[in-house]
Amino acid sequence: MTKVHTETIEALIIRCIDYRFVTRSRKFKEDAGLTDKYDLLTFPGASKNIHLLFDAIAVSNRLHKPKKIIIMDHEDCGAFGDENSLEDHKNSLKKAEKLLHIVFPEIPVELYYIKFEEIIKI
């Protein structure tokens, strides 16, 4: 039987699939010292339906024991439709954080909102 590779990583990052924010999110990860030290889940809307990612989060947690979960929503998100204001994203991010604390209470959560010009910590 083959042994499954396990190790501790710095973070599990959950962000939207939108190509317009790949470069900005990559720079964020580099600036935070996370290069090659994270798992990445991309999903439309990131925080919007976080419960749909619980199985994938559980695998990351089982195999790589991330020290934290980072959720990154962004402005002008098609998955959010008409409810796409900064306030809508803050509410969604905070709801996702609460759900994650229930299901994965041992993993701290950080919330971010990516704008075209900057990244805001929520």
Backbone as ProteinMPNN parsed JSONL, in Angstrom:
{"seq_chain_A": "MTKVHTETIEALIIRCIDYRFVTRSRKFKEDAGLTDKYDLLTFPGASKNIHLLFDAIAVSNRLHKPKKIIIMDHEDCGAFGDENSLEDHKNSLKKAEKLLHIVFPEIPVELYYIKFEEIIKI", "coords_chain_A": {"N_chain_A": [[0.837, -1.184, 0.0], [0.582, 2.214, -0.856], [2.0, 5.012, 0.729], [0.344, 7.964, 1.696], [1.218, 11.257, 0.946], [1.762, 13.571, 3.446], [1.816, 16.718, 5.081], [2.4, 19.776, 6.903], [0.966, 22.832, 5.944], [1.051, 26.386, 5.276], [-1.371, 27.684, 4.606], [-4.771, 27.283, 3.485], [-6.16, 28.434, 0.662], [-9.01, 29.989, -0.534], [-10.536, 31.089, -3.336], [-12.259, 33.024, -5.865], [-12.967, 31.948, -9.252], [-12.407, 33.833, -11.174], [-10.502, 35.113, -13.749], [-9.473, 37.688, -13.846], [-8.376, 38.356, -11.444], [-6.262, 36.775, -10.818], [-3.503, 37.495, -11.023], [-3.298, 39.557, -9.085], [-4.032, 38.135, -6.762], [-1.992, 36.228, -6.718], [0.241, 37.871, -6.268], [-0.44, 38.781, -3.714], [-0.175, 36.356, -2.28], [2.57, 35.876, -2.62], [3.68, 38.167, -1.368], [2.823, 37.67, 1.206], [4.413, 35.61, 1.93], [3.7, 33.03, 1.208], [4.27, 31.454, -0.986], [4.357, 28.383, -2.6], [3.435, 27.13, -0.298], [0.814, 26.523, 0.244], [-2.545, 25.248, -0.164], [-4.894, 25.449, -2.839], [-8.155, 26.362, -3.551], [-10.393, 27.024, -6.067], [-13.421, 28.585, -6.77], [-16.563, 29.555, -8.062], [-17.548, 32.652, -6.822], [-16.393, 32.228, -4.352], [-16.775, 32.748, -1.219], [-19.506, 32.565, -1.262], [-21.064, 30.11, -1.469], [-19.918, 28.413, 0.518], [-20.32, 26.031, 1.86], [-20.45, 24.072, -0.076], [-17.871, 23.391, -0.487], [-16.907, 21.967, 1.621], [-16.125, 19.207, 1.661], [-13.764, 19.225, 0.101], [-12.227, 20.997, 1.612], [-11.97, 19.487, 3.917], [-10.337, 17.4, 2.976], [-7.95, 18.793, 2.379], [-7.367, 19.602, 4.977], [-7.03, 17.134, 6.26], [-4.83, 16.013, 4.893], [-2.859, 18.051, 4.75], [-2.996, 19.811, 6.874], [-3.595, 22.779, 7.147], [-2.49, 25.89, 8.506], [-4.15, 28.018, 8.553], [-7.203, 29.247, 7.065], [-7.789, 31.07, 4.199], [-10.056, 33.222, 2.77], [-10.992, 34.674, -0.239], [-12.882, 37.008, -1.648], [-14.086, 39.034, -4.421], [-14.423, 42.246, -6.072], [-17.026, 43.124, -8.418], [-18.124, 40.563, -9.016], [-19.382, 37.98, -10.856], [-20.728, 35.719, -9.898], [-22.094, 36.655, -7.704], [-24.038, 38.231, -8.749], [-26.661, 40.605, -8.756], [-26.436, 41.293, -6.099], [-23.877, 42.498, -5.112], [-22.294, 44.276, -3.757], [-19.744, 45.811, -1.68], [-20.595, 45.519, 0.939], [-22.371, 43.338, 0.676], [-20.518, 41.335, 0.079], [-18.939, 41.386, 2.412], [-20.843, 40.459, 4.27], [-21.305, 37.872, 3.253], [-18.738, 36.746, 3.43], [-18.355, 36.811, 6.225], [-20.405, 35.132, 7.05], [-19.531, 32.75, 5.87], [-17.184, 32.41, 7.339], [-18.247, 31.935, 9.918], [-19.577, 29.484, 9.472], [-17.39, 27.863, 8.8], [-16.013, 27.912, 11.229], [-17.692, 26.356, 12.746], [-17.631, 23.826, 11.489], [-14.901, 23.318, 11.095], [-13.389, 23.942, 13.59], [-10.808, 24.174, 14.583], [-9.229, 25.558, 12.831], [-8.046, 28.714, 12.102], [-9.557, 31.555, 10.422], [-9.14, 33.842, 7.768], [-10.286, 36.769, 6.16], [-10.713, 38.337, 3.005], [-11.135, 40.981, 0.607], [-10.879, 41.502, -2.706], [-10.08, 44.203, -4.643], [-9.874, 45.962, -7.78], [-7.733, 47.689, -7.514], [-6.62, 47.233, -5.007], [-6.248, 45.145, -2.032], [-8.427, 44.358, 0.517], [-8.482, 43.697, 3.93], [-10.899, 41.997, 5.718]], "CA_chain_A": [[0.0, 0.0, 0.0], [1.351, 3.435, -0.979], [1.775, 6.004, 1.781], [-0.117, 9.259, 1.206], [2.065, 12.37, 1.366], [1.121, 14.536, 4.34], [2.687, 17.709, 5.704], [1.69, 20.982, 7.313], [1.141, 23.995, 5.067], [0.712, 27.653, 5.913], [-2.75, 28.131, 4.396], [-5.681, 26.853, 2.429], [-6.711, 29.657, 0.082], [-10.231, 29.793, -1.308], [-10.827, 32.319, -4.081], [-13.118, 32.881, -7.042], [-12.303, 31.496, -10.471], [-12.273, 34.955, -12.11], [-9.138, 35.298, -14.259], [-9.017, 39.072, -13.68], [-7.78, 38.549, -10.126], [-5.197, 35.789, -10.622], [-2.225, 38.175, -10.783], [-3.361, 40.253, -7.792], [-4.02, 37.149, -5.671], [-0.648, 35.647, -6.701], [1.108, 38.856, -5.601], [-0.801, 38.711, -2.293], [0.433, 35.147, -1.717], [4.022, 36.089, -2.583], [3.965, 39.17, -0.341], [2.536, 37.062, 2.511], [5.357, 34.522, 2.153], [2.98, 31.763, 1.071], [4.645, 30.75, -2.207], [4.584, 26.942, -2.451], [3.106, 26.728, 1.068], [-0.637, 26.598, 0.391], [-3.465, 24.575, -1.075], [-5.752, 26.438, -3.479], [-9.464, 25.982, -4.089], [-11.066, 28.106, -6.786], [-14.838, 28.27, -6.862], [-17.294, 30.79, -8.351], [-18.098, 33.353, -5.671], [-15.558, 31.903, -3.174], [-17.487, 32.608, 0.058], [-20.97, 32.543, -1.441], [-21.613, 28.785, -1.151], [-18.764, 27.743, 1.124], [-20.697, 24.669, 2.274], [-20.187, 23.151, -1.179], [-16.439, 23.088, -0.485], [-16.521, 21.31, 2.872], [-15.393, 17.964, 1.403], [-12.41, 19.58, -0.353], [-11.532, 21.582, 2.769], [-11.648, 18.365, 4.802], [-9.179, 16.695, 2.4], [-6.78, 19.632, 2.634], [-7.092, 19.547, 6.412], [-6.538, 15.789, 6.597], [-3.524, 15.755, 4.29], [-1.863, 19.124, 4.838], [-3.155, 20.556, 8.135], [-3.305, 24.209, 6.979], [-2.486, 26.684, 9.736], [-5.28, 28.944, 8.464], [-7.961, 29.299, 5.814], [-7.937, 32.427, 3.67], [-11.115, 33.323, 1.764], [-10.82, 35.904, -1.007], [-13.922, 37.444, -2.582], [-13.603, 40.167, -5.208], [-15.433, 43.146, -6.615], [-17.566, 42.812, -9.746], [-18.176, 39.103, -9.102], [-20.563, 37.495, -11.565], [-21.446, 34.734, -9.078], [-22.929, 37.381, -6.75], [-25.13, 38.876, -9.479], [-27.052, 41.958, -8.354], [-26.049, 41.517, -4.694], [-22.448, 42.461, -5.376], [-21.637, 45.413, -3.117], [-18.768, 45.464, -0.654], [-21.367, 45.068, 2.103], [-22.835, 41.977, 0.371], [-19.369, 40.44, 0.208], [-18.607, 41.293, 3.837], [-21.833, 39.577, 4.901], [-21.057, 36.516, 2.784], [-17.475, 36.31, 4.008], [-18.548, 36.577, 7.662], [-21.235, 33.927, 7.158], [-18.638, 31.628, 5.563], [-16.296, 32.252, 8.483], [-19.02, 31.296, 10.992], [-19.779, 28.076, 9.106], [-16.106, 27.169, 8.903], [-15.703, 27.743, 12.653], [-18.52, 25.251, 13.241], [-17.201, 22.555, 10.899], [-13.444, 23.184, 11.259], [-13.122, 24.931, 14.652], [-9.385, 24.25, 14.897], [-8.498, 26.312, 11.804], [-8.404, 30.134, 12.015], [-9.999, 32.012, 9.106], [-8.905, 35.239, 7.406], [-11.192, 37.196, 5.096], [-10.206, 39.417, 2.172], [-11.929, 41.443, -0.532], [-9.945, 41.993, -3.722], [-10.532, 45.23, -5.566], [-8.937, 46.048, -8.902], [-6.571, 48.476, -7.116], [-6.079, 46.886, -3.693], [-6.879, 44.06, -1.305], [-8.884, 44.83, 1.823], [-8.721, 42.657, 4.933], [-12.222, 42.184, 6.341]], "C_chain_A": [[0.885, 1.252, 0.0], [0.99, 4.4, 0.136], [1.365, 7.332, 1.135], [0.769, 10.345, 1.799], [1.266, 13.322, 2.255], [2.182, 15.484, 4.877], [1.852, 18.918, 6.082], [2.01, 22.117, 6.342], [0.704, 25.25, 5.813], [-0.77, 27.994, 5.777], [-3.472, 27.299, 3.345], [-6.334, 28.128, 1.933], [-7.906, 29.294, -0.78], [-10.522, 31.122, -2.0], [-11.695, 31.988, -5.286], [-12.281, 32.464, -8.261], [-11.923, 32.634, -11.417], [-10.811, 35.238, -12.47], [-8.588, 36.693, -13.996], [-8.282, 39.296, -12.368], [-6.659, 37.549, -9.822], [-3.885, 36.478, -10.27], [-2.222, 38.861, -9.424], [-3.312, 39.251, -6.639], [-2.65, 36.454, -5.583], [0.326, 36.578, -5.977], [0.842, 38.869, -4.097], [-0.109, 37.52, -1.632], [1.951, 35.292, -1.612], [4.386, 37.048, -1.453], [3.752, 38.618, 1.063], [3.486, 35.903, 2.83], [4.744, 33.144, 2.02], [3.36, 30.957, -0.174], [5.017, 29.303, -1.9], [4.276, 26.416, -1.042], [1.598, 26.742, 1.305], [-1.324, 25.617, -0.549], [-4.384, 25.648, -1.624], [-7.034, 25.784, -3.966], [-10.029, 27.19, -4.804], [-12.492, 27.667, -7.051], [-15.588, 29.561, -7.134], [-17.895, 31.403, -7.081], [-17.353, 33.114, -4.371], [-16.39, 31.694, -1.909], [-18.966, 32.294, -0.096], [-21.62, 31.216, -1.061], [-20.523, 27.914, -0.535], [-19.079, 26.3, 1.515], [-20.449, 23.639, 1.173], [-18.718, 22.715, -1.24], [-15.988, 22.303, 0.744], [-15.746, 20.015, 2.651], [-13.951, 18.255, 0.981], [-11.596, 20.188, 0.783], [-11.105, 20.468, 3.723], [-10.447, 17.578, 4.284], [-7.906, 17.499, 2.641], [-6.384, 19.545, 4.104], [-6.496, 18.196, 6.811], [-5.107, 15.571, 6.1], [-2.46, 16.793, 4.637], [-1.982, 20.01, 6.06], [-2.837, 22.051, 7.978], [-3.403, 24.953, 8.309], [-3.621, 27.7, 9.75], [-5.977, 28.752, 7.131], [-8.103, 30.762, 5.438], [-9.033, 32.383, 2.611], [-10.988, 34.683, 1.092], [-11.988, 36.089, -1.985], [-13.353, 38.608, -3.391], [-14.752, 41.013, -5.731], [-15.848, 42.688, -8.012], [-17.62, 41.306, -10.0], [-19.484, 38.648, -9.741], [-21.38, 36.506, -10.758], [-22.371, 35.409, -8.07], [-24.086, 38.106, -7.425], [-25.396, 40.291, -8.999], [-26.669, 42.287, -6.911], [-24.527, 41.452, -4.607], [-21.702, 43.639, -4.76], [-20.588, 44.914, -2.126], [-19.485, 44.909, 0.573], [-21.897, 43.646, 1.894], [-21.699, 40.967, 0.551], [-18.941, 40.29, 1.663], [-19.552, 40.332, 4.548], [-21.587, 38.115, 4.519], [-19.779, 35.944, 3.391], [-17.633, 35.977, 5.494], [-19.432, 35.352, 7.907], [-20.375, 32.681, 6.896], [-17.7, 31.356, 6.738], [-17.016, 31.541, 9.63], [-19.231, 29.808, 10.704], [-18.485, 27.274, 9.237], [-15.706, 26.945, 10.362], [-16.511, 26.612, 13.275], [-17.952, 23.907, 12.776], [-15.709, 22.285, 11.129], [-12.975, 24.154, 12.349], [-11.637, 25.118, 14.963], [-8.592, 25.118, 13.915], [-8.949, 27.779, 11.805], [-8.729, 30.533, 10.572], [-9.661, 33.492, 8.939], [-9.749, 35.565, 6.184], [-10.604, 38.384, 4.341], [-11.183, 39.722, 1.045], [-10.953, 42.071, -1.521], [-10.652, 43.021, -4.602], [-9.523, 45.271, -6.71], [-7.655, 46.759, -8.486], [-5.914, 47.999, -5.84], [-6.785, 45.663, -3.124], [-7.184, 44.558, 0.101], [-9.064, 43.632, 2.747], [-10.041, 42.977, 5.627], [-12.133, 41.777, 7.807]], "O_chain_A": [[1.836, 1.335, 0.777], [-0.185, 4.585, 0.452], [1.966, 7.766, 0.152], [1.038, 10.355, 3.0], [0.213, 13.819, 1.852], [3.324, 15.081, 5.1], [0.719, 19.063, 5.624], [3.163, 22.333, 5.97], [0.062, 25.17, 6.861], [-1.37, 28.529, 6.709], [-2.865, 26.704, 2.454], [-6.992, 28.83, 2.701], [-7.832, 28.415, -1.639], [-10.727, 32.145, -1.347], [-11.843, 30.828, -5.671], [-11.059, 32.614, -8.281], [-11.181, 32.409, -12.373], [-9.995, 35.559, -11.606], [-7.372, 36.875, -13.929], [-7.629, 40.326, -12.196], [-6.168, 37.488, -8.695], [-3.221, 36.082, -9.312], [-1.244, 38.757, -8.685], [-2.628, 39.489, -5.644], [-2.198, 36.128, -4.486], [1.139, 36.127, -5.17], [1.773, 38.957, -3.297], [0.473, 37.653, -0.555], [2.547, 34.875, -0.619], [5.297, 36.774, -0.672], [4.418, 39.044, 2.007], [3.371, 35.283, 3.888], [5.21, 32.191, 2.644], [2.814, 29.874, -0.388], [5.873, 29.03, -1.058], [4.797, 25.375, -0.642], [1.149, 26.949, 2.432], [-0.776, 25.213, -1.575], [-4.633, 26.652, -0.956], [-7.009, 24.79, -4.692], [-10.135, 28.267, -4.217], [-12.749, 26.546, -7.492], [-15.294, 30.578, -6.506], [-18.652, 30.751, -6.362], [-17.666, 33.755, -3.368], [-16.682, 30.55, -1.562], [-19.603, 31.809, 0.839], [-22.648, 31.216, -0.383], [-20.247, 26.814, -1.014], [-18.193, 25.445, 1.499], [-20.259, 22.458, 1.464], [-18.372, 21.779, -1.961], [-14.801, 22.008, 0.885], [-14.795, 19.745, 3.385], [-13.023, 17.6, 1.454], [-10.4, 19.92, 0.9], [-10.004, 20.504, 4.272], [-9.619, 17.132, 5.078], [-6.893, 16.942, 3.062], [-5.202, 19.428, 4.43], [-5.563, 18.136, 7.612], [-4.276, 15.007, 6.813], [-1.289, 16.45, 4.798], [-1.14, 20.885, 6.264], [-1.904, 22.545, 8.611], [-4.282, 24.681, 9.126], [-4.015, 28.189, 10.809], [-5.423, 28.176, 6.194], [-8.49, 31.591, 6.261], [-8.954, 31.6, 1.664], [-10.889, 35.712, 1.76], [-12.067, 35.414, -3.012], [-12.271, 39.11, -3.088], [-15.894, 40.56, -5.822], [-15.119, 41.964, -8.69], [-17.215, 40.831, -11.061], [-20.564, 38.911, -9.213], [-22.601, 36.448, -10.91], [-23.339, 34.795, -7.623], [-25.015, 38.549, -6.751], [-24.468, 41.086, -8.851], [-26.59, 43.462, -6.551], [-23.96, 40.485, -4.099], [-20.597, 43.967, -5.192], [-20.558, 43.733, -1.781], [-19.028, 43.938, 1.176], [-21.879, 42.837, 2.821], [-21.896, 39.886, 1.106], [-18.616, 39.187, 2.102], [-19.116, 39.491, 5.335], [-21.654, 37.228, 5.37], [-19.751, 34.789, 3.817], [-17.102, 34.971, 5.965], [-19.221, 34.62, 8.874], [-20.48, 31.685, 7.612], [-17.454, 30.201, 7.087], [-16.45, 30.639, 10.247], [-19.08, 28.973, 11.596], [-18.491, 26.145, 9.726], [-15.127, 25.912, 10.697], [-16.06, 25.978, 14.229], [-17.812, 22.973, 13.566], [-15.311, 21.138, 11.334], [-12.237, 25.095, 12.056], [-11.257, 26.13, 15.553], [-7.412, 25.384, 14.142], [-10.117, 28.058, 11.536], [-8.235, 29.923, 9.624], [-9.867, 34.293, 9.851], [-9.907, 34.738, 5.286], [-10.067, 39.314, 4.943], [-11.943, 38.864, 0.594], [-10.283, 43.054, -1.205], [-11.68, 42.738, -5.218], [-8.446, 44.682, -6.616], [-6.592, 46.475, -9.038], [-4.751, 48.324, -5.598], [-7.791, 45.203, -3.665], [-6.319, 45.106, 0.784], [-9.726, 42.66, 2.384], [-10.261, 44.105, 6.067], [-13.126, 41.85, 8.53]]}, "name": "protein", "num_of_chains": 1, "seq": "MTKVHTETIEALIIRCIDYRFVTRSRKFKEDAGLTDKYDLLTFPGASKNIHLLFDAIAVSNRLHKPKKIIIMDHEDCGAFGDENSLEDHKNSLKKAEKLLHIVFPEIPVELYYIKFEEIIKI"}
